[in-house]
Amino acid sequence: MLENSFGMVFFLKIPRNESKIRNVYLRITIDGIRKEASTKRKWEISRWDQKSERAIGTKEDAKSLNFFLDALTLKINEVKTEMMYSGKIITAEKIMDHVLGKVQPRVKVLEEFQKHNDQMTALLGKGYARGTLQRFTITKNHLEAFIKFKFKKDDMEFSDLNLEFVKDFEFYLRTVRDCSNNTTLKYIANFKKIVIRAIDKEIIPKDPFKNFKGRKTKMVKKPLSTQELYELERHYFTTDRLNVVRDVFVFQCYTGLAYIDAYQLKRSEIKEGIDGNLWIMSERQKTNSTTNVPLLPQALKIIEKYKDHPLCLQRGTVLPVSSNQKMNEYLKEIAILCGFPFTLNTHMARRTFGSTVTLNNNVPINVVKEMLGHASVKQTEAYAITEQKTIGREMSLLNKKLKKNAVKISKTDMAVLGRLEKEIQAIKKKYNISS
């Protein structure tokens, strides 16, 4: 038990000159390991009782020292109890550090959040993407604004965090910041990562998220249908900028490349595959996973179209891709001109490849997973949104099978009825029964 392993004693330490005035020392022993330190107080050996570990007498100086030692004892017991209930490992050194005021200052939430973001910045391109850093930066900004809004403070200590704080932050995001359910939960998840990091560093003993529950709204992000993709490919735009953006988007539809991968795609990553045809062989910028995609005729046509484009020659890339912001801005314009009742964005192209171009044309899902560079089939299943055309085709095949089976059943039934009719007629004839 903890109490059996804990020991504390005050004593007078003999100085080198063996003076009658000695330093009052504190010794803490836990699990046989000792830690000693001076209390910075001195006392006469003739006025000290080692059995009671206190000064002898009723004079004011004796009362003052004894009061000090009683307060120190109380503080040590409080520190020990706090450590025990927080689940921390209790050592003589840790308790002594508390007594001597050597403990680190209480860590602030936003300070630790910024340390996390600084480390992420240093690791950009080495396991972290700039988009991920941006999301954590936005989360920190929201959290900072919330603390000022709710508590009128510039920062909070981790020890002040609890379930109520988390729920209040969630409410703030939904109301004051007007965030959707899924966006709110993404910010909450980013903040939770910082809290888990603090728990791992023993900054905070308990997880304030322990009883927090949030459920994301399932979003159906539809791809372009075969007909919509056909219309987009053949639509004529009067400005070059829209034609270029459309071609980049269509290229993504036939290769499954994410925006950043299409932006960075270099000629050196277009290689001859094992089948003798041209493939894209590269690594996804987001996950560093390998992507091997055979180039369909539609994609090859676009590569050929832009091989001598000035921007491609300048950057050494396959396509003259604009910034993601510009791409999405122009895609909105393209959707309006094409008469689409929805907004186009760069990621819709990747979904179109995953569903309309591949899965709906009976490409096995495990093959699609490899081409998209997904870590698991579960990720790819989110792209498996089946077109009405495909559903109609499959149901038509099912209908034919059911009709065929129905015909077989009908023929069987007729044969049985025929046999029964003959048996009835034979019985009537045998017993001379008239109709």
C-alpha positions as CSV (number, residue, x, y, z in Angstrom):
1,M,0.0,0.0,0.0
2,L,1.0,3.6,-0.6
3,E,0.9,4.6,3.1
4,N,3.4,1.8,4.0
5,S,5.8,2.9,1.3
6,F,5.7,6.6,2.3
7,G,7.9,8.2,5.0
8,M,8.5,11.8,6.0
9,V,10.8,13.2,8.7
10,F,12.2,16.5,9.8
11,F,15.7,16.5,11.4
12,L,18.7,18.7,12.2
13,K,21.6,18.1,9.9
14,I,25.1,18.3,11.5
15,P,27.1,21.0,9.8
16,R,30.8,20.6,9.1
17,N,31.9,22.9,11.9
18,E,29.6,21.0,14.3
19,S,28.0,24.2,15.4
20,K,25.1,24.2,17.9
21,I,23.0,26.0,15.3
22,R,21.9,23.5,12.6
23,N,19.8,23.4,9.4
24,V,16.4,21.9,9.6
25,Y,16.1,19.3,6.9
26,L,13.2,17.4,5.3
27,R,13.6,13.8,4.2
28,I,10.9,12.1,2.1
29,T,11.1,8.3,1.4
30,I,8.9,6.5,-1.1
31,D,9.5,2.8,-1.9
32,G,12.9,2.9,-0.2
33,I,14.1,5.9,-2.3
34,R,15.1,9.0,-0.3
35,K,15.1,12.6,-1.2
36,E,16.4,15.3,1.2
37,A,16.3,19.1,1.1
38,S,16.9,22.0,3.5
39,T,13.8,23.9,4.7
40,K,16.0,27.0,4.7
41,R,15.4,27.3,8.5
42,K,18.1,27.0,11.3
43,W,17.6,25.8,14.9
44,E,19.5,25.1,18.1
45,I,20.1,21.4,18.8
46,S,19.4,21.9,22.5
47,R,15.9,23.2,21.7
48,W,14.9,20.4,19.3
49,D,13.0,17.2,20.0
50,Q,13.7,14.6,17.3
51,K,11.0,12.3,18.6
52,S,8.3,14.9,17.9
53,E,10.4,16.4,15.1
54,R,9.5,19.9,16.4
55,A,11.1,22.8,18.3
56,I,10.9,22.7,22.1
57,G,9.4,25.6,24.1
58,T,6.7,28.2,24.0
59,K,8.7,31.1,22.8
60,E,7.6,32.9,19.6
61,D,10.5,31.6,17.6
62,A,9.7,28.0,18.5
63,K,6.0,28.5,17.7
64,S,6.9,30.1,14.4
65,L,9.1,27.2,13.3
66,N,6.6,24.6,14.4
67,F,3.8,26.4,12.6
68,F,6.0,26.4,9.5
69,L,6.8,22.7,9.8
70,D,3.0,21.9,10.3
71,A,2.1,23.9,7.2
72,L,4.8,22.1,5.2
73,T,3.5,18.7,6.4
74,L,0.0,19.6,5.3
75,K,1.2,20.7,1.9
76,I,3.2,17.5,1.4
77,N,0.1,15.4,2.2
78,E,-2.1,17.5,-0.2
79,V,0.4,17.0,-3.0
80,K,0.6,13.3,-2.3
81,T,-3.2,12.9,-2.3
82,E,-3.6,14.9,-5.5
83,M,-1.0,12.8,-7.3
84,M,-2.7,9.6,-6.0
85,Y,-6.2,10.6,-7.2
86,S,-4.9,11.9,-10.6
87,G,-3.3,8.5,-11.3
88,K,0.3,9.9,-11.5
89,I,3.3,7.9,-10.4
90,I,4.3,9.2,-7.0
91,T,8.0,9.6,-6.3
92,A,10.0,11.3,-3.5
93,E,11.6,13.6,-6.1
94,K,8.3,14.7,-7.6
95,I,6.9,15.6,-4.1
96,M,10.0,17.4,-3.1
97,D,9.9,19.4,-6.3
98,H,6.4,20.6,-5.4
99,V,7.6,21.5,-1.9
100,L,10.5,23.5,-3.2
101,G,8.5,25.2,-5.9
102,K,10.4,23.5,-8.8
103,V,7.3,22.3,-10.6
104,Q,6.7,23.6,-14.1
105,P,4.1,26.3,-14.5
106,R,0.7,25.1,-15.5
107,V,0.4,24.5,-19.2
108,K,-2.0,26.7,-21.2
109,V,-4.3,25.2,-23.8
110,L,-3.6,27.6,-26.7
111,E,0.2,27.5,-26.0
112,E,0.2,23.8,-26.3
113,F,-2.0,24.0,-29.4
114,Q,0.5,26.4,-31.0
115,K,3.4,24.0,-30.2
116,H,1.5,21.2,-32.0
117,N,0.9,23.4,-35.0
118,D,4.6,24.6,-35.1
119,Q,5.7,20.9,-35.1
120,M,3.2,20.2,-37.9
121,T,4.6,23.1,-39.9
122,A,8.1,21.7,-39.5
123,L,6.9,18.3,-40.8
124,L,5.1,19.6,-43.9
125,G,5.8,17.2,-46.8
126,K,7.1,14.7,-44.3
127,G,3.8,13.1,-43.3
128,Y,1.6,16.2,-43.1
129,A,-0.1,18.1,-45.8
130,R,-0.6,21.9,-45.8
131,G,-4.3,21.4,-45.9
132,T,-4.2,19.5,-42.6
133,L,-2.1,22.3,-41.0
134,Q,-4.7,24.8,-42.2
135,R,-7.5,22.9,-40.6
136,F,-5.7,22.8,-37.2
137,T,-4.9,26.5,-37.5
138,I,-8.5,27.4,-38.1
139,T,-9.5,25.2,-35.1
140,K,-7.1,27.0,-32.9
141,N,-8.4,30.4,-34.0
142,H,-12.0,29.3,-33.2
143,L,-10.9,28.0,-29.8
144,E,-9.1,31.3,-29.1
145,A,-12.1,33.3,-30.1
146,F,-14.4,31.1,-27.9
147,I,-12.2,31.5,-24.8
148,K,-12.3,35.3,-25.2
149,F,-16.1,35.2,-25.9
150,K,-17.0,32.9,-23.0
151,F,-14.3,33.5,-20.3
152,K,-12.9,37.0,-21.3
153,K,-9.4,35.4,-21.2
154,D,-6.5,35.1,-23.6
155,D,-5.9,31.4,-22.7
156,M,-7.0,28.7,-20.3
157,E,-5.1,26.1,-18.2
158,F,-5.6,22.5,-19.1
159,S,-6.7,21.9,-15.5
160,D,-9.8,24.0,-16.2
161,L,-11.0,21.8,-19.0
162,N,-14.0,19.6,-18.4
163,L,-17.0,18.2,-20.3
164,E,-19.0,21.4,-19.9
165,F,-16.1,23.3,-21.6
166,V,-16.3,20.9,-24.6
167,K,-20.0,21.2,-24.9
168,D,-19.9,25.0,-24.6
169,F,-17.3,25.1,-27.4
170,E,-19.5,22.8,-29.5
171,F,-22.5,25.1,-28.9
172,Y,-20.4,28.2,-29.8
173,L,-19.3,26.6,-33.1
174,R,-22.9,25.8,-34.0
175,T,-24.4,29.1,-33.0
176,V,-21.9,32.0,-33.0
177,R,-19.8,30.6,-35.9
178,D,-22.8,29.0,-37.7
179,C,-20.9,25.8,-38.5
180,S,-22.7,22.7,-39.8
181,N,-22.9,19.6,-37.8
182,N,-20.1,17.8,-39.6
183,T,-17.8,20.9,-39.6
184,T,-18.4,21.4,-35.9
185,L,-17.5,17.8,-35.2
186,K,-14.3,18.1,-37.3
187,Y,-13.2,21.1,-35.2
188,I,-14.0,19.2,-32.0
189,A,-12.0,16.2,-33.2
190,N,-9.0,18.5,-34.0
191,F,-9.2,20.0,-30.5
192,K,-9.5,16.5,-29.0
193,K,-6.2,15.6,-30.6
194,I,-4.5,18.4,-28.6
195,V,-6.2,17.2,-25.4
196,I,-5.1,13.6,-26.0
197,R,-1.6,14.9,-26.6
198,A,-1.7,16.7,-23.3
199,I,-2.9,13.5,-21.5
200,D,0.0,11.6,-23.0
201,K,2.4,14.3,-21.7
202,E,0.8,14.0,-18.3
203,I,-0.2,17.7,-18.4
204,I,-3.8,16.7,-17.7
205,P,-4.9,13.6,-15.7
206,K,-8.5,13.2,-17.1
207,D,-10.0,13.3,-20.6
208,P,-12.8,15.9,-20.7
209,F,-14.1,14.3,-23.9
210,K,-14.7,11.0,-22.1
211,N,-18.5,11.4,-22.0
212,F,-18.8,13.6,-25.1
213,K,-20.8,12.1,-28.0
214,G,-21.4,13.5,-31.5
215,R,-22.7,11.8,-34.6
216,K,-21.8,13.0,-38.0
217,T,-24.5,13.5,-40.6
218,K,-24.0,11.1,-43.4
219,M,-23.5,13.1,-46.6
220,V,-24.2,11.7,-50.0
221,K,-21.6,13.3,-52.3
222,K,-22.8,12.4,-55.8
223,P,-20.5,12.1,-58.7
224,L,-21.3,13.1,-62.3
225,S,-23.4,10.6,-64.1
226,T,-22.3,9.2,-67.5
227,Q,-24.6,11.6,-69.3
228,E,-23.4,14.6,-67.3
229,L,-19.8,13.8,-67.9
230,Y,-20.6,13.4,-71.6
231,E,-22.2,16.8,-71.7
232,L,-19.3,18.4,-69.9
233,E,-16.7,17.0,-72.2
234,R,-18.5,18.2,-75.3
235,H,-19.6,21.7,-74.1
236,Y,-18.0,24.6,-75.9
237,F,-16.8,27.5,-73.8
238,T,-15.9,30.8,-75.3
239,T,-13.0,31.5,-72.9
240,D,-9.8,29.6,-72.7
241,R,-9.7,29.7,-68.9
242,L,-12.9,27.7,-68.7
243,N,-11.8,25.2,-71.4
244,V,-8.6,24.6,-69.5
245,V,-10.3,24.1,-66.1
246,R,-12.9,21.8,-67.8
247,D,-10.1,19.7,-69.4
248,V,-8.2,19.4,-66.0
249,F,-11.5,18.3,-64.3
250,V,-12.3,15.8,-67.0
251,F,-8.7,14.5,-66.8
252,Q,-9.3,13.9,-63.1
253,C,-12.6,12.1,-63.9
254,Y,-10.7,9.6,-66.0
255,T,-7.6,9.2,-63.8
256,G,-9.0,9.6,-60.2
257,L,-6.2,12.0,-59.3
258,A,-6.9,14.5,-56.4
259,Y,-6.5,18.2,-57.2
260,I,-3.0,18.4,-55.7
261,D,-1.8,15.3,-57.5
262,A,-3.1,16.6,-60.8
263,Y,-1.4,19.9,-60.0
264,Q,2.0,18.3,-59.3
265,L,1.8,15.5,-62.0
266,K,5.1,15.5,-64.0
267,R,5.9,14.0,-67.4
268,S,8.4,11.7,-65.6
269,E,5.5,10.1,-63.8
270,I,3.9,9.0,-67.1
271,K,5.5,5.6,-67.7
272,E,5.0,2.5,-69.8
273,G,3.2,-0.2,-67.8
274,I,3.5,-4.0,-67.8
275,D,0.9,-4.1,-70.6
276,G,2.9,-1.8,-72.9
277,N,0.4,1.1,-72.4
278,L,1.0,4.4,-70.7
279,W,0.3,4.6,-66.9
280,I,0.5,7.3,-64.2
281,M,2.9,6.0,-61.7
282,S,3.3,8.4,-58.8
283,E,2.8,8.9,-55.0
284,R,-0.3,10.6,-53.5
285,Q,0.8,13.9,-51.9
286,K,-1.7,13.4,-49.1
287,T,-0.7,9.9,-47.9
288,N,2.5,9.1,-49.8
289,S,0.8,6.0,-51.0
290,T,1.6,4.7,-54.5
291,T,-0.9,5.4,-57.3
292,N,-0.7,3.3,-60.5
293,V,-3.4,4.2,-63.1
294,P,-3.6,3.1,-66.7
295,L,-4.4,6.1,-68.9
296,L,-7.7,5.9,-70.8
297,P,-7.9,7.5,-74.3
298,Q,-9.8,10.5,-72.9
299,A,-6.9,11.3,-70.5
300,L,-4.2,10.7,-73.1
301,K,-6.0,13.1,-75.5
302,I,-5.9,15.9,-72.8
303,I,-2.2,15.2,-72.1
304,E,-1.4,15.5,-75.8
305,K,-3.4,18.8,-76.0
306,Y,-1.3,20.6,-73.3
307,K,2.1,19.1,-74.0
308,D,3.4,22.5,-75.3
309,H,1.4,24.8,-73.0
310,P,3.7,27.6,-71.7
311,L,2.8,26.9,-68.0
312,C,3.4,23.2,-68.4
313,L,6.8,23.9,-70.0
314,Q,7.7,26.4,-67.3
315,R,6.7,24.1,-64.3
316,G,7.6,20.8,-65.9
317,T,4.1,19.5,-65.3
318,V,1.6,17.6,-67.5
319,L,-1.3,20.0,-67.1
320,P,-1.7,23.8,-66.6
321,V,-3.6,23.5,-63.3
322,S,-4.6,26.7,-61.5
323,S,-4.9,27.1,-57.8
324,N,-7.5,25.1,-56.0
325,Q,-9.4,28.3,-55.2
326,K,-9.5,29.4,-58.8
327,M,-10.4,25.9,-60.0
328,N,-13.4,25.7,-57.7
329,E,-14.4,29.2,-58.6
330,Y,-14.3,28.5,-62.3
331,L,-16.0,25.1,-61.9
332,K,-19.0,26.9,-60.3
333,E,-19.2,29.0,-63.5
334,I,-18.9,25.9,-65.7
335,A,-21.7,24.1,-63.8
336,I,-24.0,27.1,-64.4
337,L,-23.1,27.3,-68.1
338,C,-23.7,23.5,-68.5
339,G,-27.1,23.8,-66.8
340,F,-26.2,21.5,-63.9
341,P,-28.5,21.8,-60.9
342,F,-25.5,21.4,-58.6
343,T,-22.0,22.9,-57.9
344,L,-18.9,21.3,-59.4
345,N,-15.7,21.1,-57.3
346,T,-12.3,19.4,-57.8
347,H,-13.1,16.4,-55.5
348,M,-16.2,15.5,-57.5
349,A,-14.0,14.5,-60.3
350,R,-12.3,11.9,-58.1
351,R,-15.6,10.5,-57.0
352,T,-16.7,10.4,-60.7
353,F,-13.7,8.2,-61.5
354,G,-14.4,6.0,-58.5
355,S,-18.1,5.4,-59.3
356,T,-19.2,6.4,-62.8
357,V,-16.1,5.6,-64.7
358,T,-14.9,2.4,-62.9
359,L,-17.3,0.7,-60.5
360,N,-20.3,1.3,-62.7
361,N,-18.4,-0.4,-65.5
362,N,-17.8,-3.5,-63.4
363,V,-14.2,-2.7,-62.5
364,P,-13.7,-4.7,-59.2
365,I,-13.6,-2.5,-56.1
366,N,-10.2,-3.8,-54.9
367,V,-8.7,-2.6,-58.3
368,V,-10.4,0.8,-57.9
369,K,-9.0,1.0,-54.3
370,E,-5.4,0.6,-55.7
371,M,-5.9,3.2,-58.4
372,L,-7.3,5.7,-56.0
373,G,-4.5,5.0,-53.5
374,H,-6.8,4.2,-50.7
375,A,-5.5,2.4,-47.6
376,S,-8.6,0.2,-47.3
377,V,-11.6,-1.0,-49.4
378,K,-13.8,0.8,-46.8
379,Q,-12.6,4.1,-48.0
380,T,-13.4,3.1,-51.6
381,E,-16.9,2.0,-50.6
382,A,-17.8,5.6,-49.9
383,Y,-17.3,6.2,-53.7
384,A,-19.5,3.4,-54.7
385,I,-22.6,5.5,-55.6
386,T,-24.4,3.5,-58.3
387,E,-26.1,5.3,-61.2
388,Q,-29.8,4.8,-62.0
389,K,-28.6,3.4,-65.4
390,T,-26.6,0.7,-63.7
391,I,-29.4,-0.1,-61.2
392,G,-31.8,-0.3,-64.2
393,R,-29.4,-2.7,-66.1
394,E,-29.0,-5.0,-63.1
395,M,-32.8,-5.0,-62.4
396,S,-33.5,-5.8,-66.0
397,L,-31.2,-8.9,-65.8
398,L,-33.0,-9.9,-62.6
399,N,-36.4,-9.5,-64.3
400,K,-35.3,-11.8,-67.1
401,K,-34.1,-14.4,-64.7
402,L,-37.4,-14.3,-62.8
403,K,-39.4,-14.6,-66.0
404,K,-37.3,-17.6,-67.1
405,N,-37.8,-19.3,-63.8
406,A,-41.5,-18.6,-64.0
407,V,-41.7,-20.3,-67.4
408,K,-39.9,-23.3,-66.0
409,I,-42.4,-23.5,-63.1
410,S,-45.4,-23.1,-65.5
411,K,-44.2,-26.0,-67.7
412,T,-43.7,-28.2,-64.6
413,D,-47.2,-27.4,-63.3
414,M,-48.7,-28.2,-66.7
415,A,-47.0,-31.6,-66.8
416,V,-48.3,-32.4,-63.3
417,L,-51.9,-31.3,-64.2
418,G,-51.7,-33.4,-67.4
419,R,-50.8,-36.5,-65.4
420,L,-53.6,-35.9,-62.9
421,E,-56.2,-35.5,-65.7
422,K,-55.2,-38.9,-67.2
423,E,-55.5,-40.6,-63.8
424,I,-58.9,-39.1,-63.2
425,Q,-60.2,-40.3,-66.6
426,A,-58.8,-43.8,-65.9
427,I,-60.7,-43.9,-62.6
428,K,-63.9,-42.8,-64.2
429,K,-63.6,-45.4,-66.9
430,K,-62.8,-48.2,-64.4
431,Y,-65.8,-47.4,-62.2
432,N,-68.1,-46.4,-65.1
433,I,-68.5,-42.9,-63.8
434,S,-70.1,-40.4,-66.1
435,S,-68.9,-36.8,-66.4
